[in-house]
Amino acid sequence: MARTRASDFEEKQHGLLLTAANVFATQGMEKASMSQIAQEAGVSKSLLYHYYPSKGALIFAIIHSHLAILDQALEKADDASLPPEARLQKLVMTVLDSYRGADDQHKVQLNAGPALSDEQKAEIIAIERRIVRHFSSALKTIHPKLEDPERPLLMPVTMSLFGMMNWVYMWFKEGGPISREDYARVATTLILEGVKKVK
């Protein structure tokens, strides 16, 4: 008979991934060991390997979980009935809010390339493309000329916005002089005003 899952399985699994992300983020991908992660998480090494048969599988699970949560949040937040500028700002705020407390997962995502298989990379890229599509769609509505085939700027502008959001963990401090809501407005304004000058 198959063993049934405990009622708190998903909560424990999420906690394990958070712990593993912290170990990877602080120790580095190569130095961090499965033994160290198991010890930090308070589980046996055999149990860790039961769920994640390799370090690569664990790294993939951290990134996949992180991006899946963001993908779901954006799917729920993306409201095409809003004025285009408000829609874009809501999307930016959704990303910044999803990044709250997720610095470790974000660092793992940014540095995990060599640890992932081609299949894992493909799956991650598929989620990332869905995430990016929300923003490119909103920007295209605001500035249709960004999709001019003679000067296609939609993707460069979209990824420039992601550059502002993805590196916020390097300097942003909770309780500091600027809130996430403030920065969502700043990032949105920089893109919307800046793109008017792009020719």
LINSUL-V265724 format. One record per run of one state. SS is the DSSP state (2 for helix, 1 for strand, 0 for the rest). FROM is the first residue (numbers start at 1). TO is the last residue. If there is no record, write none. Layout:
BEGIN
<<SS	FROM	TO> <SS	FROM	TO>>
END
This chain:
BEGIN
<<0	1	8> <2	9	27> <0	28	33> <2	34	41> <0	42	44> <2	45	51> <0	52	54> <2	55	77> <0	78	83> <2	84	98> <0	99	102> <2	103	111> <0	112	112> <2	113	115> <0	116	117> <2	118	142> <0	143	143> <2	144	147> <0	148	153> <2	154	166> <0	167	167> <2	168	170> <0	171	179> <2	180	195> <0	196	199>>
END
